[in-house]
Amino acid sequence: MSYLNHDDAAMTAVLKEARTIAVVGHSDKPHRTSYQIARFLRQAGYHVLLVNPEAKSIDGVHCYAALEDIDVPVDIINVFRRSEFLPEIVSEAIAIRAKVVWAQLGVESETALNRALSAGLAIAMNRCIQVEFVRLDIEHER
């Protein structure tokens, strides 16, 4: 796959083709960015899975403790964790055969980038999925 940061065409294809997005680090607090972006993604038509080991559910939606607990195919892993956790999350994404790792603003790691690309995963780092969705004028098929 590819490093999406410098490839608008590939980024557009990823956002149009994806159906299921796992949000790692999804907060149970409505004022937090991860909560707000997950809501945006649901409204845009994606099936959003919540990954938070400290919550059983958020707003009545089941939370997974870890990516390995997810039992459905995942297209995008949207990461709201600190940069030092990104290499491990990429390894977990590889293990569950996710297609893309998308690290939010401020989250990046050269190790994670190399690991993802070596495994054939597309990756975006230090990019807000909502900002890119709007900037690229995506029309997601529901």
C-alpha positions in Angstrom: 0.0 0.0 0.0 1.2 3.5 0.5 2.0 6.5 2.7 -1.3 8.4 2.3 0.0 11.8 3.5 1.4 12.7 0.1 -1.2 10.9 -2.1 -4.6 12.6 -2.2 -5.8 10.1 -4.8 -5.0 7.1 -2.6 -6.4 8.9 0.5 -9.7 9.6 -1.4 -9.9 6.0 -2.5 -9.4 4.8 1.1 -12.1 7.1 2.5 -14.6 6.2 -0.3 -14.1 2.4 -0.2 -13.9 2.0 3.6 -17.0 0.7 5.4 -15.8 -0.1 8.9 -13.6 2.1 11.1 -12.2 1.1 14.5 -11.5 4.1 16.7 -8.7 3.3 19.1 -8.7 5.5 22.1 -12.4 6.5 21.7 -13.3 8.6 24.7 -16.5 8.4 26.7 -16.5 12.2 27.1 -18.5 14.1 24.4 -16.1 17.1 24.5 -13.1 15.0 23.4 -12.0 14.9 19.8 -12.1 11.2 19.5 -15.8 11.1 20.5 -16.7 14.0 18.1 -14.9 12.5 15.2 -16.4 9.1 15.7 -19.8 10.7 15.7 -18.9 12.5 12.4 -17.8 9.2 10.9 -21.1 7.5 11.9 -23.0 10.4 10.4 -21.0 10.0 7.2 -22.2 6.4 6.9 -19.3 4.4 8.3 -19.8 1.5 10.7 -17.7 2.7 13.7 -16.3 0.3 16.3 -15.2 1.7 19.6 -11.9 0.5 21.2 -11.4 1.5 24.8 -10.2 -1.0 27.4 -11.6 1.0 30.2 -15.2 1.2 29.0 -17.7 -1.6 28.4 -19.9 0.7 26.3 -20.2 4.3 25.4 -23.7 5.8 24.7 -25.0 2.2 24.6 -22.5 1.1 22.0 -20.3 -1.8 22.8 -16.6 -1.1 23.4 -13.9 -3.5 22.5 -11.0 -3.8 24.9 -8.4 -4.3 22.1 -8.3 -4.6 18.3 -7.8 -8.4 18.6 -11.2 -8.6 20.2 -12.9 -7.3 17.0 -14.6 -10.1 15.1 -15.5 -8.3 11.9 -13.2 -7.1 9.1 -11.9 -3.6 9.7 -10.9 -1.2 6.9 -9.4 1.7 8.9 -7.9 1.8 12.3 -8.3 5.5 13.4 -5.8 6.1 16.2 -6.3 8.6 19.1 -3.4 7.4 21.3 0.0 8.9 21.9 2.8 8.4 19.3 4.7 5.9 21.4 1.8 3.5 21.1 1.5 3.7 17.4 4.1 0.9 16.5 2.2 -1.6 18.7 -1.1 -0.5 17.2 0.3 -1.0 13.7 1.3 -4.6 14.8 -2.2 -5.2 16.1 -3.7 -3.8 12.8 -1.5 -6.2 10.8 -2.6 -9.1 13.0 -6.3 -8.5 12.4 -5.7 -7.8 8.7 -6.9 -4.2 8.7 -6.2 -2.3 5.5 -5.3 1.2 6.8 -3.9 2.8 9.9 -4.9 6.4 10.3 -3.1 8.3 13.1 -4.7 11.5 14.2 -3.1 15.0 14.5 0.1 14.9 16.6 0.4 11.1 16.3 3.3 9.8 14.2 6.2 7.3 14.4 8.9 6.4 11.9 8.9 2.9 13.3 5.1 2.6 12.8 5.4 4.0 9.3 8.1 1.5 8.2 6.3 -1.4 9.9 3.0 -0.6 8.2 4.5 -0.2 4.7 6.6 -3.4 5.1 3.4 -5.3 5.9 1.5 -3.7 2.9 -0.8 -1.5 5.0 -1.6 2.0 3.9 -0.9 4.6 6.6 -1.7 8.2 7.3 0.0 10.0 10.2 -0.5 13.4 11.9 -3.7 13.8 9.8 -7.3 14.3 11.0 -9.6 11.9 9.2 -12.5 14.4 9.4 -10.5 17.3 8.1 -9.2 15.2 5.2 -12.7 13.9 4.5 -14.0 17.4 4.2 -10.9 18.8 2.3 -11.1 16.0 -0.3 -14.9 16.5 -0.6 -15.6 12.8 -0.1 -19.1 11.4 -0.9 -19.2 8.2 1.1 -21.5 5.5 -0.2 -23.6 4.3 2.7 
